[in-house]
Amino acid sequence: MGQKGKNQKIVGFFFVAAIVVAAALAFSCAGGEEKGKSFNLKGKETRPLLDPAMFSGQVKAAYAAAQKYPDVMNEVFCYCYCNEPPFNHLTLLSCFADRHGVG
């Protein structure tokens, strides 16, 4: 594995770690409103993810990380409340099965 491959792995790891930390911070800043909320409210995401090649920049990196670490993202509750209508997402991974991950 070349230096570029190692760098990509490191960037991917830190991207996923940043997502988990952001989710934890959002949970802790909720002032107890989220108490008892699990990471998987409705199950696991099973839809195919969108191809990272459809995007560029940080969005492309995010979709690539979702493809590389789907098991991790499938365990994280998304705190943008996309689990509610109209999106009804299951986990953070759901955001990358559609264009919601774009922003």
Steps between C-alpha positions, in 0.01 A plus 500: 500500500641835400511820701187626323304191609617539858402867498154414368451244777605754763267767357213250490559393858508857626189588298301219661643587842395863448145389417480287813638784715258749343209267571615456859534876545157562353358242738670656803394853402136402470444572868348161573237518226665204332530291814451136417521547123681206346732498206262275305143606546349318205757241393781496247526673163497246216463723193803534271710810554550765235827492307757748638604572138174697465644766731816700562704634790391430857164361388679241288721411799193463721323265257826302457534466879140379522577233240821401674357491855130413461488294821621797704259745338215254543552517876485879528179695550487808278430809707362712219171324579470347155349198679176699502273573200551569216833309494435219752866397499604201709860596588774738390572262210154580360623852419739347246239279331348820364619856438441605862873464571567786256370747755 
